[in-house]
């Protein structure tokens, strides 16, 4: 499932070291508000659990060169009892700033609303992460609230913004075909 520049594919155990390298990027650690990296051993152990779980995980592929290149991970953490899910995305350092995150997020929302029939997807983003907020807005998310002082950005306390996207407001043609 994809567009001319971005596609989603299966989450893959053979890419665990690649995923782990991306997760050690200081900009990603700041963006998630984490203060410490994770060992490759812990990440390898974690991926086995993730592959068996109920979450919906994708590898994001960059298609700009014509050959699919792994460029990130997108995850839906569903709550099936209320047909909603939390969204989390991570892009490789060299994949940021080119609109790939916006495209991947839009594809995940398309999948969430047209395949899994979720009615709402939500996320949390650190308020100082203006690029991520803009990307999420372009993808279809809207501001839903603020968790005051809930996060950390570059060593300081910051707000976390809650954003949501509703199936009833998700516009435009679906890229999913039967």
C-alpha positions as CSV (number, residue, x, y, z in Angstrom):
1,X,0.0,0.0,0.0
2,X,1.5,3.3,-1.0
3,X,1.9,6.4,-3.1
4,X,4.6,7.4,-5.6
5,X,7.0,8.4,-2.8
6,X,6.1,6.3,0.2
7,X,4.8,2.8,1.0
8,X,4.0,0.7,4.0
9,X,5.1,-2.9,4.3
10,X,5.4,-5.5,7.1
11,X,7.3,-4.9,10.2
12,X,10.4,-7.1,9.9
13,X,12.6,-9.0,12.3
14,X,15.5,-8.9,9.9
15,X,15.5,-5.1,10.2
16,X,15.9,-5.0,14.0
17,X,19.4,-3.6,13.9
18,X,18.3,-0.9,11.4
19,X,15.3,0.0,13.6
20,X,17.6,0.1,16.7
21,X,20.1,2.4,14.9
22,X,17.4,4.9,14.1
23,X,16.2,4.7,17.8
24,X,19.6,5.8,19.0
25,X,19.6,9.1,17.1
26,X,19.7,11.9,19.6
27,X,17.0,13.9,17.7
28,X,14.7,11.0,18.0
29,X,15.4,10.6,21.7
30,X,14.6,14.3,22.2
31,X,11.5,14.0,20.1
32,X,10.1,11.1,22.2
33,X,11.2,12.7,25.4
34,X,13.4,9.7,26.3
35,X,16.6,10.2,28.2
36,X,18.5,7.1,27.5
37,X,19.3,4.7,24.6
38,X,18.4,1.0,24.5
39,X,20.8,-1.8,23.9
40,X,20.7,-3.9,20.7
41,X,20.2,-7.0,22.9
42,X,17.1,-5.4,24.6
43,X,15.7,-4.2,21.2
44,X,16.2,-7.7,19.7
45,X,14.4,-9.3,22.6
46,X,11.6,-6.7,22.3
47,X,11.0,-7.2,18.6
48,X,10.1,-10.8,19.1
49,X,7.4,-9.8,21.5
50,X,6.2,-7.0,19.2
51,X,5.8,-9.4,16.3
52,X,3.6,-11.6,18.4
53,X,1.4,-8.8,19.7
54,X,-1.9,-7.3,18.7
55,X,-0.4,-3.9,17.6
56,X,-0.4,-3.0,13.9
57,X,3.2,-2.2,12.8
58,X,4.5,-1.2,9.5
59,X,7.9,-0.5,8.0
60,X,7.8,2.8,6.1
61,X,9.6,2.7,2.7
62,X,11.0,5.6,0.8
63,X,10.2,5.2,-2.9
64,X,11.9,8.3,-4.2
65,X,14.8,6.5,-5.9
66,X,12.4,3.9,-7.4
67,X,13.8,1.1,-5.1
68,X,12.0,0.7,-1.8
69,X,14.4,1.8,1.0
70,X,13.4,1.2,4.7
71,X,13.0,4.7,6.2
72,X,10.9,4.3,9.4
73,X,8.4,2.5,11.5
74,X,4.7,3.4,12.0
75,X,2.6,1.7,14.7
76,X,-1.1,1.6,15.7
77,X,-1.7,0.5,19.3
78,X,-5.4,-0.5,19.1
79,X,-8.0,-0.6,21.8
80,X,-10.5,-2.9,20.1
81,X,-13.2,-2.4,22.8
82,X,-13.7,1.2,21.7
83,X,-12.4,0.9,18.1
84,X,-9.6,3.5,18.6
85,X,-5.8,3.4,18.4
86,X,-2.8,5.4,19.5
87,X,-0.4,6.2,16.7
88,X,3.4,6.3,16.9
89,X,5.9,7.0,14.1
90,X,9.7,7.0,13.9
91,X,11.7,8.0,10.9
92,X,15.3,7.4,10.1
93,X,17.5,10.6,10.4
94,X,18.0,10.9,6.6
95,X,14.3,10.5,5.9
96,X,13.1,13.5,7.9
97,X,12.2,16.9,6.5
98,X,11.1,15.6,3.0
99,X,7.4,15.0,3.7
100,X,7.8,11.2,4.1
101,X,6.4,11.3,7.7
102,X,3.3,13.1,6.4
103,X,2.8,10.6,3.6
104,X,3.3,7.6,5.9
105,X,0.9,9.0,8.5
106,X,-1.7,9.6,5.9
107,X,-1.3,6.0,4.7
108,X,-1.6,4.6,8.2
109,X,-4.8,6.6,8.8
110,X,-6.2,5.3,5.5
111,X,-5.4,1.8,6.7
112,X,-6.8,2.4,10.1
113,X,-10.1,3.8,8.8
114,X,-10.6,1.7,5.7
115,X,-9.2,-1.7,6.7
116,X,-9.3,-2.0,10.4
117,X,-12.5,0.2,10.6
118,X,-11.2,2.2,13.6
119,X,-13.3,5.3,14.4
120,X,-10.6,7.4,15.9
121,X,-6.8,7.5,16.0
122,X,-4.9,9.6,18.5
123,X,-1.3,10.6,19.4
124,X,0.8,12.5,21.8
125,X,3.5,14.9,20.6
126,X,5.8,17.2,22.5
127,X,4.7,20.8,22.1
128,X,8.2,22.1,21.0
129,X,8.3,19.6,18.1
130,X,6.7,22.0,15.7
131,X,7.7,20.0,12.6
132,X,5.9,16.9,13.9
133,X,2.8,19.0,14.8
134,X,2.7,20.5,11.3
135,X,3.1,17.0,9.7
136,X,0.3,15.5,11.8
137,X,-2.0,18.4,10.9
138,X,-1.3,17.9,7.2
139,X,-2.1,14.2,7.6
140,X,-5.5,14.8,9.1
141,X,-4.9,15.1,12.9
142,X,-6.4,18.0,14.9
143,X,-5.6,19.4,18.3
144,X,-7.5,17.6,21.1
145,X,-5.9,18.8,24.3
146,X,-2.8,19.4,26.3
147,X,-1.1,17.5,29.0
148,X,0.6,20.3,30.9
149,X,4.2,19.7,31.9
150,X,4.0,16.0,30.9
151,X,7.1,15.8,28.7
152,X,10.8,16.8,28.4
153,X,12.5,18.6,25.6
154,X,16.2,19.3,25.6
155,X,16.4,18.9,29.4
156,X,13.4,21.1,30.2
157,X,9.8,20.3,31.1
158,X,7.3,20.9,28.3
159,X,3.7,20.2,27.4
160,X,2.5,17.2,25.5
161,X,-0.2,17.9,22.9
162,X,-3.0,15.4,22.3
163,X,-4.1,15.2,18.7
164,X,-6.8,13.0,17.1
165,X,-8.1,12.0,13.7
166,X,-11.7,10.8,13.2
167,X,-12.8,8.4,10.5
168,X,-15.8,10.6,9.8
169,X,-13.5,13.6,9.0
170,X,-10.9,11.7,7.0
171,X,-11.3,13.0,3.5
172,X,-9.9,12.3,0.1
173,X,-9.7,9.1,-1.9
174,X,-8.4,6.0,-0.3
175,X,-5.2,4.4,-1.8
176,X,-6.6,1.0,-0.8
177,X,-8.2,-1.0,-3.6
178,X,-9.9,-4.3,-3.5
